[in-house]
């Protein structure tokens, strides 16, 4: 319909028909949701994190519900990049939304090899780099907590691919803007934030941690205020597009992130509550724009008055 608002956005070379994407790790390989929603309505699809070799992740129990959210210690379980290309990519290429692959490694060399492997795959629109992973070469410290380490990693990935590079930032840092500026300078085409906050749950009766891994990543509505603050901060200091993630359960949540400066959003934990959440959020954004006579999303992004 001609009276529908223009919702298309560009994320550093990845073009979306609308700003609603799926968050890595919460949407499987997307095909699992095909019977539950129209995947072609999505602005973009980001699959669960992929590594060079298959990974079984952490032992169970590895998910626990918490007040206003959930903790997970899945441990980045995945089938590995080659099995993904063989078993999953053929079906995903039949879908309209651009496909972004989330990658992770334990060393910078693993990230580089993944980027180089993806570079020649025509049906992949971009790469999202998870820098919240522990660098085994640096004693287990996460790549994303130190600006120099983050920039070095992103620079190496940037050198191995011509595809747009989106860098996913960790909130478990003192100053997220320092990390954001560092990865932008190193060649990031867009920045997504936030990843999960580190937390834990205790079984009082058993006197043991609930998760086998002891700690896990907190997601859901509980982290939304932190995510909003960090998106607002980062959007003010970088020139590349920002993607907002964290506790987005409905259209109003998504609109708040767009208002704070995000060019797009990712839906994560909401997928566990209602698998059709991304499409419902998109419909809510459309309805809000039409009700408020907002004709173009570019007029709304970053319109927060402070």
C-alpha angles and dihedrals in degrees: 000000000000093000092061114109121254105253101170117127136179122222105196094303099335109107119208127189088214136005099252115108134163121250118239115256095023101070103045111214090327096242089088088068097050094101092047102051143003102269090193090069091067121102092219141347124226114186127210116287115287128210132189093257130031114272128201092201125212126336119261144297088061107145128056131170116237133185105293094353149014140265120222133186098175090144096222095289110191144148096247129253098278095050089047092055091048102040108025111023097068091062094042092054089064090065125089102225118088114258120230120189119215112213135191139175143174094235134031088246090062091053090049093051091049092050092049091048092051094043095082096043103106097197094060113089099193150338128250111203116211104209094174090090124110115258104224090195090060099047096273099301111148115255091229101057097071121058094215094047092046092049092048092052094046091048091055092048090047090054092055101051141044092202122102111275119215115190118209112212130213119232091209093094138097097236117017092184091063090055091045094052091046095054092043090055089048092058109275111158093200139000127224122197150220121024117187126300116240113251144145142215128213130210100220095196095047092039089223137109112268093225119066087221089054093223131046144170118283116218139160134062092330091072098042096098090052092047093048092051093050094046090051092049095047096043088059096055106038131064097209121087119274125217116207122220133168132088097350102159102153144010095275090057090050092048091053090056091049090049090051090057107276115139091202140003138221124220114215127148091025087071089068091053097043119002090205092058097110093057092044089051091050091050090050092052090050091049093049093050093048093046091050095040094241104159101183130033090220088069090058105041110102095002093135112134116217 
